[in-house]
């Protein structure tokens, strides 16, 4: 088993449904009732689902006092039963829910069961419900440290718990019981949240501590656990909860708690943020490797291609290199022409043509005649020169590829100096 169950009796753990893969299981609990743990559970689920990065489910483990369906407006929803198991209901934002209230004829019907029956329902919610692939499973726990919390701690492979408290001194004492229970059961404590910390005056904006001075943060420091922030008493939250529209919350609370959840390890010990960075690095590495391979292929391809430029005039080899109409440039691969283009003669300018054809990656220049200076310039640019050619360009190319075209060393003497054609 993973580290989260090393210090518990593994033979008491309940196997999950074979169709489920739940990556993180988080219980939200409190030492006493009435501190708003169901609201905190619902908000955490809503915020995590809203990121678009996670698939989220909520198990209502408070069998005798279920309130999760009400918060999500799902009291009238019903799970679908199949031969393989039962499917949870889905909320308006596609959060998956399972609660005893979804199985009762009326949400007002009491659950008059003793402890063992309550524990069995929790186990059934775990191994008979088809949750599928979830990134986060939040469990809304019943208050206190009784039968159901003990069953959950012993039977489910919890990744961590979040403890909810209110500011009163009495609550702080009860919170310590919940912390001690979690530590005795070797359950990691993600952190402590204080609910109903204060309210905000609608007239002046001043924060008012209705329950007096807070001691929750001191308790967190005492036990060396993270303090994940304070939640105010917000009339908007109360209204949305009563209406079953908690998913419509437009205010953002619990940022520290959300950050702590995102850092939680998944199977393999990697958090979402770490996994995302690793995936980005891997994708970048793959892209770089693909680019390098593409560049190598292009280089290899270019190395295999020979580019021949023929001084041409009306489709035949020009006898006056510098005065030709232009150059028929032919790409040759595997000793066969594969591509052809025509480059117009840019005009009379000393040294221009050798440089221009070098930039075009030409390997060989074929012409009728060429000045000795031009030949030297082409050679300096790593371009071979064939002179003495005549006839149609296509036929001359074929002759060259067949090895039948030999340079005559013909020099153009049209001008008074033999090297003058090198300027064309």
C-alpha positions as CSV (number, residue, x, y, z in Angstrom):
1,X,0.0,0.0,0.0
2,X,1.0,3.6,-0.3
3,X,2.5,5.7,2.5
4,X,-0.9,7.0,3.4
5,X,-2.0,3.6,4.8
6,X,1.3,2.3,6.1
7,X,0.4,3.0,9.8
8,X,-3.1,1.6,9.5
9,X,-4.4,-1.9,9.5
10,X,-4.5,-2.5,5.8
11,X,-6.7,-5.6,6.2
12,X,-9.5,-3.1,7.2
13,X,-9.3,-1.1,4.0
14,X,-12.2,-1.5,1.7
15,X,-11.4,-2.2,-2.0
16,X,-12.7,0.4,-4.4
17,X,-15.0,-0.5,-7.3
18,X,-12.9,-2.0,-10.1
19,X,-14.1,0.8,-12.5
20,X,-12.9,3.5,-10.2
21,X,-9.7,5.4,-10.2
22,X,-9.7,8.0,-7.4
23,X,-6.4,9.9,-7.3
24,X,-6.9,12.0,-4.1
25,X,-9.4,11.3,-1.3
26,X,-9.9,14.2,1.1
27,X,-12.2,14.2,4.2
28,X,-13.5,17.5,5.5
29,X,-14.4,17.2,9.2
30,X,-14.9,19.2,12.4
31,X,-14.9,18.4,16.1
32,X,-18.5,19.6,16.5
33,X,-21.5,20.3,14.4
34,X,-22.7,23.7,13.1
35,X,-19.3,25.1,12.0
36,X,-20.0,24.9,8.2
37,X,-18.0,21.9,7.1
38,X,-20.6,21.0,4.5
39,X,-20.4,24.5,3.0
40,X,-16.6,24.3,3.0
41,X,-16.7,20.8,1.3
42,X,-19.1,22.2,-1.4
43,X,-17.0,25.3,-2.0
44,X,-13.8,23.3,-2.4
45,X,-15.5,21.0,-4.9
46,X,-16.9,23.9,-6.8
47,X,-13.7,25.8,-7.0
48,X,-11.6,22.7,-8.0
49,X,-14.1,21.8,-10.7
50,X,-14.2,25.3,-12.0
51,X,-10.5,25.3,-12.8
52,X,-11.3,22.9,-15.6
53,X,-8.3,20.8,-14.7
54,X,-9.9,18.2,-12.4
55,X,-12.7,15.7,-12.2
56,X,-14.4,16.1,-8.8
57,X,-16.8,14.0,-6.7
58,X,-18.4,14.5,-3.3
59,X,-19.4,11.7,-1.0
60,X,-21.9,12.8,1.7
61,X,-20.6,10.8,4.6
62,X,-22.9,12.5,7.1
63,X,-25.6,9.8,6.9
64,X,-27.9,11.1,9.6
65,X,-27.5,14.8,8.7
66,X,-26.9,14.9,4.9
67,X,-26.9,18.4,3.4
68,X,-24.8,18.2,0.3
69,X,-27.7,17.5,-2.1
70,X,-29.5,20.6,-0.8
71,X,-26.5,22.8,-1.4
72,X,-26.3,21.7,-5.0
73,X,-30.0,21.7,-5.7
74,X,-29.9,18.0,-6.2
75,X,-32.6,16.8,-3.7
76,X,-34.7,15.5,-6.6
77,X,-31.9,13.8,-8.5
78,X,-31.7,10.0,-8.4
79,X,-28.7,7.7,-9.0
80,X,-28.9,5.2,-11.8
81,X,-28.5,1.6,-10.7
82,X,-27.0,-1.1,-13.0
83,X,-25.8,-4.6,-12.7
84,X,-22.2,-3.3,-12.2
85,X,-23.1,-0.8,-9.6
86,X,-24.7,2.6,-9.0
87,X,-23.8,5.8,-10.7
88,X,-23.7,9.0,-8.7
89,X,-25.8,12.0,-9.8
90,X,-24.1,14.9,-11.6
91,X,-24.6,18.5,-10.6
92,X,-25.1,21.4,-13.0
93,X,-21.3,21.9,-13.3
94,X,-20.7,18.1,-13.6
95,X,-19.6,17.4,-10.0
96,X,-20.5,13.8,-9.0
97,X,-22.5,13.4,-5.8
98,X,-23.6,10.5,-3.7
99,X,-25.7,10.9,-0.5
100,X,-28.2,8.9,1.5
101,X,-30.7,11.7,0.7
102,X,-30.6,10.7,-3.0
103,X,-31.8,7.3,-2.1
104,X,-34.7,8.2,0.3
105,X,-38.3,8.8,-0.8
106,X,-38.1,12.2,0.8
107,X,-35.1,14.4,1.8
108,X,-37.0,15.0,5.2
109,X,-37.1,11.3,6.1
110,X,-35.0,10.6,9.2
111,X,-32.3,7.9,9.1
112,X,-32.8,5.9,12.3
113,X,-29.8,3.6,12.1
114,X,-27.2,2.5,14.5
115,X,-23.5,2.9,14.1
116,X,-22.6,-0.3,12.2
117,X,-25.3,0.3,9.6
118,X,-24.0,3.8,9.1
119,X,-20.5,2.5,8.6
120,X,-21.7,0.0,6.1
121,X,-23.3,2.7,3.9
122,X,-20.0,4.6,3.8
123,X,-18.3,1.4,2.6
124,X,-21.0,0.8,0.0
125,X,-20.6,4.4,-1.3
126,X,-16.9,3.6,-1.8
127,X,-17.0,0.1,-3.4
128,X,-20.4,-0.1,-5.0
129,X,-20.7,3.3,-6.6
130,X,-19.2,3.8,-10.0
131,X,-17.3,7.1,-9.6
132,X,-15.0,6.4,-12.5
133,X,-11.9,8.5,-12.9
134,X,-11.7,11.3,-10.3
135,X,-8.9,13.7,-9.5
136,X,-10.5,14.6,-6.2
137,X,-13.0,12.9,-3.9
138,X,-14.2,15.1,-1.1
139,X,-16.0,13.5,1.8
140,X,-18.3,15.6,3.9
141,X,-17.9,14.0,7.3
142,X,-20.3,13.9,10.3
143,X,-19.2,16.0,13.3
144,X,-17.2,14.5,16.1
145,X,-15.0,11.5,16.4
146,X,-17.6,8.7,16.6
147,X,-18.4,5.6,14.6
148,X,-18.6,7.0,11.1
149,X,-15.4,9.1,11.2
150,X,-13.6,6.0,12.7
151,X,-15.0,3.8,9.9
152,X,-13.8,6.3,7.2
153,X,-10.4,6.6,8.8
154,X,-10.0,2.8,9.0
155,X,-11.7,1.7,5.8
156,X,-10.9,4.3,3.1
157,X,-7.5,5.2,1.9
158,X,-7.6,8.8,2.8
159,X,-4.9,11.1,1.4
160,X,-5.6,13.8,3.9
161,X,-8.1,15.7,5.9
162,X,-9.1,19.4,6.2
163,X,-10.4,20.4,9.6
164,X,-13.0,23.2,9.9
165,X,-13.4,25.3,13.0
166,X,-15.1,28.5,14.2
167,X,-13.4,31.1,16.4
168,X,-14.8,30.2,19.9
169,X,-12.5,29.0,22.6
170,X,-14.8,25.9,23.1
171,X,-14.5,25.0,19.5
172,X,-10.7,25.2,19.7
173,X,-10.7,22.6,22.4
174,X,-12.9,20.3,20.3
175,X,-10.7,20.9,17.2
176,X,-7.8,19.5,19.1
177,X,-9.6,16.3,19.6
178,X,-10.1,16.0,15.8
179,X,-6.4,16.7,15.2
180,X,-5.3,14.2,17.8
181,X,-7.6,11.5,16.3
182,X,-6.1,12.1,12.8
183,X,-2.6,11.9,14.1
184,X,-3.3,8.7,16.1
185,X,-4.7,7.2,12.8
186,X,-1.7,8.5,10.8
187,X,-3.9,10.5,8.5
188,X,-2.1,13.5,7.0
189,X,-3.7,16.8,7.9
190,X,-3.8,19.2,5.0
191,X,-4.7,22.1,7.2
192,X,-7.2,24.0,9.3
193,X,-9.8,26.4,8.1
194,X,-11.7,28.9,10.3
195,X,-15.3,29.5,9.2
196,X,-17.6,32.3,10.5
197,X,-14.4,34.3,11.3
198,X,-16.1,37.6,11.0
199,X,-18.7,39.6,9.1
200,X,-18.3,42.8,7.1
201,X,-20.4,45.8,7.9
202,X,-22.4,46.7,4.8
203,X,-22.2,50.4,5.6
204,X,-18.6,51.0,6.5
205,X,-16.8,47.8,5.4
206,X,-15.3,47.1,8.8
207,X,-14.8,43.5,9.8
208,X,-16.7,42.5,12.9
209,X,-15.7,39.5,15.0
210,X,-19.1,38.2,16.1
211,X,-17.6,35.4,18.1
212,X,-14.8,37.3,19.7
213,X,-11.1,36.9,19.4
214,X,-10.1,33.9,17.2
215,X,-7.8,31.2,18.6
216,X,-7.9,28.8,15.6
217,X,-4.7,30.0,14.1
218,X,-3.0,29.5,17.5
219,X,-4.2,25.9,17.5
220,X,-2.7,25.3,14.0
221,X,0.6,26.7,15.2
222,X,0.5,24.6,18.4
223,X,0.1,21.4,16.4
224,X,2.4,22.6,13.5
225,X,-0.2,22.2,10.8
226,X,-1.0,24.6,8.0
227,X,-3.5,27.3,8.6
228,X,-5.5,27.6,5.4
229,X,-7.4,30.9,6.0
230,X,-10.5,32.4,7.3
231,X,-14.1,32.4,5.9
232,X,-16.4,35.3,6.7
233,X,-20.1,35.1,7.4
234,X,-21.4,36.0,4.0
235,X,-25.1,36.5,3.4
236,X,-24.6,35.7,-0.3
237,X,-23.3,32.3,0.6
238,X,-26.2,31.7,3.0
239,X,-28.7,32.6,0.3
240,X,-27.0,30.5,-2.4
241,X,-26.9,27.6,0.0
242,X,-30.6,27.8,0.8
243,X,-31.5,28.1,-2.9
244,X,-29.3,25.1,-3.8
245,X,-27.2,27.3,-6.1
246,X,-23.8,27.0,-4.4
247,X,-22.2,26.5,-7.9
248,X,-23.2,30.1,-8.7
249,X,-20.9,31.6,-6.2
250,X,-19.0,34.5,-7.8
251,X,-16.7,35.3,-4.9
252,X,-13.4,33.4,-4.3
253,X,-12.5,32.3,-0.9
254,X,-10.1,29.5,0.4
255,X,-7.2,30.3,-2.0
256,X,-4.7,28.8,0.5
257,X,-6.7,25.7,0.8
258,X,-7.0,25.3,-3.0
259,X,-3.2,25.8,-3.4
260,X,-2.6,23.1,-0.7
261,X,-4.9,20.7,-2.6
262,X,-3.1,21.3,-5.9
263,X,0.2,20.4,-4.2
264,X,-1.2,17.1,-3.0
265,X,0.6,14.1,-4.5
266,X,-1.3,11.7,-6.8
267,X,-0.4,8.1,-7.4
268,X,3.3,8.0,-8.0
269,X,3.9,10.9,-5.6
270,X,3.6,13.7,-8.1
271,X,1.4,16.7,-7.6
272,X,-0.7,18.2,-10.4
273,X,1.6,21.2,-10.7
274,X,4.7,19.0,-10.8
275,X,3.0,16.7,-13.3
276,X,2.0,19.7,-15.5
277,X,5.6,21.0,-15.4
278,X,7.0,17.6,-16.2
279,X,4.5,17.2,-19.1
280,X,5.4,20.6,-20.5
281,X,9.1,19.8,-20.2
282,X,8.5,16.5,-22.0
283,X,6.5,18.2,-24.7
284,X,9.2,20.8,-25.2
285,X,11.9,18.1,-25.3
286,X,9.9,16.2,-27.9
287,X,9.4,19.4,-30.0
288,X,13.1,20.2,-29.8
289,X,14.0,16.6,-30.8
290,X,11.5,16.7,-33.7
291,X,12.9,20.1,-34.8
292,X,16.4,18.7,-34.6
293,X,15.4,15.7,-36.6
294,X,13.7,17.8,-39.2
295,X,16.7,20.0,-39.5
296,X,18.9,17.0,-39.9
297,X,16.6,15.5,-42.5
298,X,16.5,18.8,-44.4
299,X,20.3,19.1,-44.2
300,X,20.7,15.5,-45.4
301,X,18.1,16.1,-48.1
302,X,19.9,19.3,-49.2
303,X,23.2,17.4,-49.2
304,X,21.8,14.9,-51.6
305,X,20.4,17.5,-53.9
306,X,22.7,19.0,-56.6
307,X,21.7,22.4,-58.1
308,X,22.7,23.2,-61.6
309,X,22.3,26.7,-63.2
310,X,22.4,26.9,-67.0
311,X,22.9,30.2,-68.7
312,X,19.9,30.2,-71.0
313,X,18.4,32.2,-73.9
314,X,15.1,31.2,-75.3
315,X,15.5,27.6,-74.0
316,X,19.0,27.0,-75.3
317,X,22.4,27.5,-73.7
318,X,23.6,31.1,-74.0
319,X,27.0,31.5,-75.6
320,X,27.5,34.8,-73.8
321,X,27.2,34.2,-70.0
322,X,27.1,37.8,-68.9
323,X,24.4,38.7,-71.5
324,X,22.1,35.7,-71.1
325,X,18.4,36.1,-70.6
326,X,18.6,34.3,-67.3
327,X,19.4,31.0,-65.6
328,X,17.5,27.8,-65.7
329,X,18.1,26.3,-62.2
330,X,17.5,22.5,-61.9
331,X,17.5,20.5,-58.7
332,X,18.9,17.0,-59.2
333,X,18.4,14.2,-56.7
334,X,19.5,10.6,-57.3
335,X,20.9,11.8,-60.7
336,X,17.4,12.8,-61.8
337,X,15.9,16.4,-62.3
338,X,13.2,16.9,-59.6
339,X,12.6,20.6,-59.7
340,X,13.2,23.5,-62.1
341,X,13.0,27.3,-61.8
342,X,14.1,30.3,-63.9
343,X,16.1,33.2,-62.5
344,X,16.2,36.3,-64.6
345,X,19.6,37.9,-65.2
346,X,19.7,40.8,-62.7
347,X,21.9,42.9,-65.0
348,X,25.5,44.0,-65.5
349,X,27.2,44.4,-62.2
350,X,30.8,43.2,-61.4
351,X,30.9,40.1,-59.2
352,X,27.1,39.9,-58.7
353,X,26.2,36.6,-60.5
354,X,28.7,34.4,-58.7
355,X,27.5,35.7,-55.3
356,X,23.8,35.5,-56.3
357,X,24.1,31.9,-57.5
358,X,26.1,30.9,-54.4
359,X,23.2,32.3,-52.2
360,X,20.9,30.1,-54.3
361,X,23.0,27.1,-53.3
362,X,24.0,26.4,-56.9
363,X,26.8,23.7,-57.3
364,X,27.4,23.8,-61.0
365,X,27.1,26.6,-63.7
366,X,26.9,25.6,-67.3
367,X,27.4,28.1,-70.1
368,X,28.7,28.5,-73.7
369,X,31.4,30.8,-72.8
370,X,32.6,32.7,-69.7
371,X,35.5,35.0,-68.8
372,X,38.4,33.7,-66.8
373,X,37.8,36.1,-64.0
374,X,34.2,34.9,-63.6
375,X,35.3,31.3,-63.5
376,X,37.7,32.1,-60.7
377,X,34.9,34.0,-58.8
378,X,32.6,31.0,-59.2
379,X,35.3,28.6,-58.0
380,X,35.9,30.8,-55.0
381,X,32.2,30.4,-54.2
382,X,32.5,26.6,-54.4
383,X,30.7,26.5,-57.7
384,X,32.1,24.3,-60.6
385,X,31.9,25.8,-64.1
386,X,31.3,23.9,-67.3
387,X,31.8,25.9,-70.5
388,X,31.6,25.0,-74.2
389,X,28.0,23.7,-73.9
390,X,25.5,24.3,-76.6
391,X,22.0,23.2,-77.5
392,X,18.7,23.0,-75.7
393,X,18.9,23.3,-71.9
394,X,17.1,20.0,-71.1
395,X,19.4,18.1,-73.4
396,X,22.5,19.7,-71.9
397,X,21.3,18.8,-68.4
398,X,20.9,15.2,-69.6
399,X,24.4,15.2,-71.1
400,X,25.9,16.4,-67.8
401,X,24.1,13.8,-65.7
402,X,25.1,11.1,-68.1
403,X,28.7,12.3,-67.8
404,X,29.0,13.2,-71.4
405,X,29.4,16.9,-71.0
406,X,33.0,18.0,-70.5
407,X,34.1,21.6,-70.1
408,X,36.0,23.0,-73.0
409,X,37.4,25.8,-71.0
410,X,35.9,28.2,-73.6
411,X,36.4,31.8,-72.7
412,X,34.1,34.6,-73.9
413,X,36.1,37.1,-76.0
414,X,33.3,39.4,-76.9
415,X,34.8,42.2,-75.0
416,X,38.3,43.6,-75.3
417,X,39.4,41.9,-72.1
418,X,38.8,38.2,-71.6
419,X,37.9,38.8,-67.9
420,X,35.2,41.3,-68.6
421,X,32.5,38.8,-68.7
422,X,33.1,37.9,-65.1
423,X,31.3,41.1,-64.3
424,X,28.1,40.0,-65.9
